[in-house]
Each structure stands twice: as structure tokens, then as C-alpha cells.
Amino acid sequence: MSIIDLIEKTTFSSSEKEAVNYILSQGYNVHNLTLKQMSKKSYTSPATFVRVAQRLGFKG
């Protein structure tokens, strides 16, 4: 299952949706950014990105 499929099947809070939309809009460019940079640009907190990853089943 692709990450896009996981995102479509997962329910997110409004702030988590902002984080997901930012990730999707940036595509492969996110691998050059830190959580702090992404959170600043998406007006969310770094913890929001961590929660998104956890909801998608990632650990660590």
C-alpha cells in the first residue's frame, strides 16, 4: 500500500490535515527539510508531524 493510500484512508484532525497537505504539496522536496522548517512553513507544530507519522503506522 502506498503512502497516498494510507493518507486517504486515515482520519486526521484539522492541524494534522494542514501538515499532510503541506507534505503532499512539497512532494520529494520534504526530504531536504527538518520538522522545525516544515512546521514553520505550514503553521503547525513539529509534534503535529510526529502525530501524522504515528497515525500512518510509522514508529521511531
N, CA, C and O atoms as a GROMACS GRO file, in nm:
protein
  240
    1MET      N    1   0.085  -0.117   0.000
    1MET     CA    2   0.000   0.000   0.000
    1MET      C    3   0.091   0.124   0.000
    1MET      O    4   0.187   0.132   0.076
    2SER      N    5   0.058   0.218  -0.085
    2SER     CA    6   0.139   0.340  -0.094
    2SER      C    7   0.102   0.437   0.018
    2SER      O    8  -0.003   0.425   0.081
    3ILE      N    9   0.189   0.532   0.041
    3ILE     CA   10   0.163   0.631   0.146
    3ILE      C   11   0.042   0.717   0.112
    3ILE      O   12  -0.030   0.761   0.202
    4ILE      N   13   0.018   0.740  -0.015
    4ILE     CA   14  -0.101   0.816  -0.057
    4ILE      C   15  -0.227   0.740  -0.017
    4ILE      O   16  -0.323   0.800   0.031
    5ASP      N   17  -0.228   0.609  -0.038
    5ASP     CA   18  -0.342   0.527   0.002
    5ASP      C   19  -0.364   0.533   0.152
    5ASP      O   20  -0.477   0.543   0.199
    6LEU      N   21  -0.254   0.526   0.228
    6LEU     CA   22  -0.264   0.535   0.374
    6LEU      C   23  -0.323   0.668   0.417
    6LEU      O   24  -0.409   0.673   0.505
    7ILE      N   25  -0.278   0.776   0.354
    7ILE     CA   26  -0.327   0.909   0.388
    7ILE      C   27  -0.476   0.921   0.358
    7ILE      O   28  -0.551   0.977   0.438
    8GLU      N   29  -0.519   0.868   0.244
    8GLU     CA   30  -0.660   0.876   0.206
    8GLU      C   31  -0.750   0.797   0.300
    8GLU      O   32  -0.866   0.833   0.318
    9LYS      N   33  -0.698   0.690   0.361
    9LYS     CA   34  -0.779   0.606   0.448
    9LYS      C   35  -0.773   0.646   0.594
    9LYS      O   36  -0.843   0.588   0.678
   10THR      N   37  -0.691   0.746   0.627
   10THR     CA   38  -0.672   0.786   0.766
   10THR      C   39  -0.747   0.915   0.795
   10THR      O   40  -0.753   1.005   0.711
   11THR      N   41  -0.805   0.922   0.913
   11THR     CA   42  -0.874   1.042   0.958
   11THR      C   43  -0.777   1.128   1.038
   11THR      O   44  -0.710   1.079   1.128
   12PHE      N   45  -0.770   1.257   1.003
   12PHE     CA   46  -0.678   1.349   1.068
   12PHE      C   47  -0.756   1.466   1.129
   12PHE      O   48  -0.865   1.501   1.084
   13SER      N   49  -0.697   1.526   1.233
   13SER     CA   50  -0.753   1.649   1.290
   13SER      C   51  -0.723   1.763   1.192
   13SER      O   52  -0.652   1.744   1.094
   14SER      N   53  -0.776   1.880   1.220
   14SER     CA   54  -0.757   1.993   1.128
   14SER      C   55  -0.609   2.033   1.117
   14SER      O   56  -0.561   2.062   1.008
   15SER      N   57  -0.537   2.034   1.228
   15SER     CA   58  -0.395   2.070   1.221
   15SER      C   59  -0.314   1.961   1.152
   15SER      O   60  -0.219   1.991   1.080
   16GLU      N   61  -0.353   1.836   1.172
   16GLU     CA   62  -0.285   1.726   1.103
   16GLU      C   63  -0.312   1.733   0.953
   16GLU      O   64  -0.224   1.702   0.873
   17LYS      N   65  -0.432   1.774   0.914
   17LYS     CA   66  -0.463   1.790   0.772
   17LYS      C   67  -0.374   1.897   0.710
   17LYS      O   68  -0.330   1.882   0.596
   18GLU      N   69  -0.348   2.005   0.784
   18GLU     CA   70  -0.257   2.109   0.734
   18GLU      C   71  -0.118   2.051   0.709
   18GLU      O   72  -0.056   2.080   0.607
   19ALA      N   73  -0.070   1.971   0.802
   19ALA     CA   74   0.062   1.909   0.788
   19ALA      C   75   0.065   1.814   0.669
   19ALA      O   76   0.160   1.816   0.590
   20VAL      N   77  -0.039   1.732   0.655
   20VAL     CA   78  -0.046   1.638   0.542
   20VAL      C   79  -0.051   1.714   0.410
   20VAL      O   80   0.017   1.677   0.315
   21ASN      N   81  -0.132   1.818   0.404
   21ASN     CA   82  -0.141   1.897   0.280
   21ASN      C   83  -0.007   1.960   0.245
   21ASN      O   84   0.029   1.968   0.128
   22TYR      N   85   0.066   2.004   0.346
   22TYR     CA   86   0.198   2.062   0.320
   22TYR      C   87   0.292   1.956   0.264
   22TYR      O   88   0.363   1.981   0.167
   23ILE      N   89   0.293   1.838   0.325
   23ILE     CA   90   0.379   1.730   0.277
   23ILE      C   91   0.345   1.695   0.132
   23ILE      O   92   0.434   1.679   0.048
   24LEU      N   93   0.215   1.682   0.104
   24LEU     CA   94   0.174   1.646  -0.032
   24LEU      C   95   0.208   1.755  -0.132
   24LEU      O   96   0.243   1.725  -0.246
   25SER      N   97   0.198   1.880  -0.091
   25SER     CA   98   0.227   1.990  -0.183
   25SER      C   99   0.376   2.000  -0.214
   25SER      O  100   0.415   2.046  -0.322
   26GLN      N  101   0.459   1.959  -0.121
   26GLN     CA  102   0.605   1.968  -0.139
   26GLN      C  103   0.664   1.847  -0.209
   26GLN      O  104   0.773   1.855  -0.266
   27GLY      N  105   0.595   1.735  -0.206
   27GLY     CA  106   0.644   1.615  -0.273
   27GLY      C  107   0.780   1.572  -0.221
   27GLY      O  108   0.802   1.564  -0.100
   28TYR      N  109   0.871   1.545  -0.313
   28TYR     CA  110   1.003   1.495  -0.276
   28TYR      C  111   1.090   1.601  -0.209
   28TYR      O  112   1.195   1.567  -0.153
   29ASN      N  113   1.051   1.726  -0.213
   29ASN     CA  114   1.131   1.832  -0.151
   29ASN      C  115   1.133   1.824   0.001
   29ASN      O  116   1.218   1.886   0.064
   30VAL      N  117   1.040   1.749   0.061
   30VAL     CA  118   1.037   1.742   0.207
   30VAL      C  119   1.158   1.671   0.265
   30VAL      O  120   1.191   1.690   0.382
   31HIS      N  121   1.224   1.589   0.185
   31HIS     CA  122   1.341   1.518   0.240
   31HIS      C  123   1.457   1.612   0.270
   31HIS      O  124   1.552   1.573   0.338
   32ASN      N  125   1.451   1.735   0.219
   32ASN     CA  126   1.555   1.834   0.247
   32ASN      C  127   1.522   1.923   0.366
   32ASN      O  128   1.602   2.008   0.403
   33LEU      N  129   1.404   1.904   0.425
   33LEU     CA  130   1.357   1.992   0.532
   33LEU      C  131   1.354   1.920   0.666
   33LEU      O  132   1.333   1.798   0.673
   34THR      N  133   1.376   1.996   0.772
   34THR     CA  134   1.360   1.941   0.907
   34THR      C  135   1.216   1.957   0.952
   34THR      O  136   1.138   2.030   0.890
   35LEU      N  137   1.180   1.889   1.060
   35LEU     CA  138   1.045   1.905   1.114
   35LEU      C  139   1.020   2.049   1.153
   35LEU      O  140   0.910   2.101   1.133
   36LYS      N  141   1.120   2.114   1.209
   36LYS     CA  142   1.104   2.253   1.251
   36LYS      C  143   1.077   2.343   1.131
   36LYS      O  144   0.992   2.432   1.139
   37GLN      N  145   1.146   2.321   1.020
   37GLN     CA  146   1.125   2.401   0.900
   37GLN      C  147   0.986   2.376   0.842
   37GLN      O  148   0.916   2.470   0.803
   38MET      N  149   0.946   2.249   0.837
   38MET     CA  150   0.814   2.216   0.782
   38MET      C  151   0.703   2.274   0.869
   38MET      O  152   0.604   2.325   0.818
   39SER      N  153   0.720   2.266   1.000
   39SER     CA  154   0.616   2.317   1.088
   39SER      C  155   0.605   2.468   1.078
   39SER      O  156   0.495   2.524   1.085
   40LYS      N  157   0.718   2.535   1.062
   40LYS     CA  158   0.715   2.681   1.048
   40LYS      C  159   0.644   2.722   0.919
   40LYS      O  160   0.564   2.816   0.919
   41LYS      N  161   0.673   2.651   0.810
   41LYS     CA  162   0.612   2.685   0.681
   41LYS      C  163   0.465   2.646   0.672
   41LYS      O  164   0.389   2.706   0.596
   42SER      N  165   0.424   2.546   0.750
   42SER     CA  166   0.284   2.502   0.745
   42SER      C  167   0.202   2.556   0.862
   42SER      O  168   0.084   2.524   0.876
   43TYR      N  169   0.265   2.638   0.948
   43TYR     CA  170   0.198   2.698   1.063
   43TYR      C  171   0.140   2.593   1.158
   43TYR      O  172   0.030   2.609   1.211
   44THR      N  173   0.216   2.486   1.177
   44THR     CA  174   0.179   2.382   1.273
   44THR      C  175   0.298   2.360   1.365
   44THR      O  176   0.399   2.430   1.355
   45SER      N  177   0.288   2.263   1.454
   45SER     CA  178   0.400   2.232   1.544
   45SER      C  179   0.472   2.107   1.495
   45SER      O  180   0.415   2.026   1.421
   46PRO      N  181   0.598   2.090   1.535
   46PRO     CA  182   0.669   1.967   1.498
   46PRO      C  183   0.596   1.842   1.548
   46PRO      O  184   0.598   1.737   1.482
   47ALA      N  185   0.533   1.853   1.664
   47ALA     CA  186   0.459   1.739   1.719
   47ALA      C  187   0.345   1.695   1.627
   47ALA      O  188   0.310   1.577   1.624
   48THR      N  189   0.289   1.788   1.553
   48THR     CA  190   0.182   1.754   1.459
   48THR      C  191   0.232   1.659   1.352
   48THR      O  192   0.163   1.563   1.317
   49PHE      N  193   0.351   1.684   1.301
   49PHE     CA  194   0.409   1.594   1.201
   49PHE      C  195   0.439   1.457   1.260
   49PHE      O  196   0.425   1.355   1.193
   50VAL      N  197   0.482   1.456   1.385
   50VAL     CA  198   0.508   1.328   1.453
   50VAL      C  199   0.377   1.250   1.469
   50VAL      O  200   0.374   1.129   1.445
   51ARG      N  201   0.270   1.319   1.507
   51ARG     CA  202   0.140   1.252   1.521
   51ARG      C  203   0.091   1.198   1.387
   51ARG      O  204   0.034   1.089   1.381
   52VAL      N  205   0.112   1.273   1.280
   52VAL     CA  206   0.073   1.225   1.146
   52VAL      C  207   0.148   1.097   1.114
   52VAL      O  208   0.087   0.999   1.069
   53ALA      N  209   0.277   1.096   1.137
   53ALA     CA  210   0.358   0.976   1.110
   53ALA      C  211   0.310   0.858   1.194
   53ALA      O  212   0.303   0.746   1.144
   54GLN      N  213   0.278   0.883   1.320
   54GLN     CA  214   0.230   0.776   1.406
   54GLN      C  215   0.095   0.723   1.360
   54GLN      O  216   0.071   0.602   1.364
   55ARG      N  217   0.006   0.812   1.316
   55ARG     CA  218  -0.125   0.767   1.266
   55ARG      C  219  -0.109   0.681   1.140
   55ARG      O  220  -0.190   0.592   1.114
   56LEU      N  221  -0.004   0.708   1.064
   56LEU     CA  222   0.020   0.631   0.942
   56LEU      C  223   0.094   0.500   0.969
   56LEU      O  224   0.119   0.422   0.878
   57GLY      N  225   0.128   0.477   1.098
   57GLY     CA  226   0.188   0.349   1.136
   57GLY      C  227   0.339   0.351   1.145
   57GLY      O  228   0.400   0.246   1.164
   58PHE      N  229   0.401   0.466   1.133
   58PHE     CA  230   0.546   0.475   1.147
   58PHE      C  231   0.583   0.482   1.293
   58PHE      O  232   0.509   0.537   1.375
   59LYS      N  233   0.698   0.426   1.326
   59LYS     CA  234   0.746   0.426   1.464
   59LYS      C  235   0.889   0.478   1.466
   59LYS      O  236   0.962   0.471   1.367
   60GLY      N  237   0.925   0.531   1.582
   60GLY     CA  238   1.065   0.574   1.598
   60GLY      C  239   1.087   0.720   1.574
   60GLY      O  240   1.201   0.768   1.584
   0.00000   0.00000   0.00000
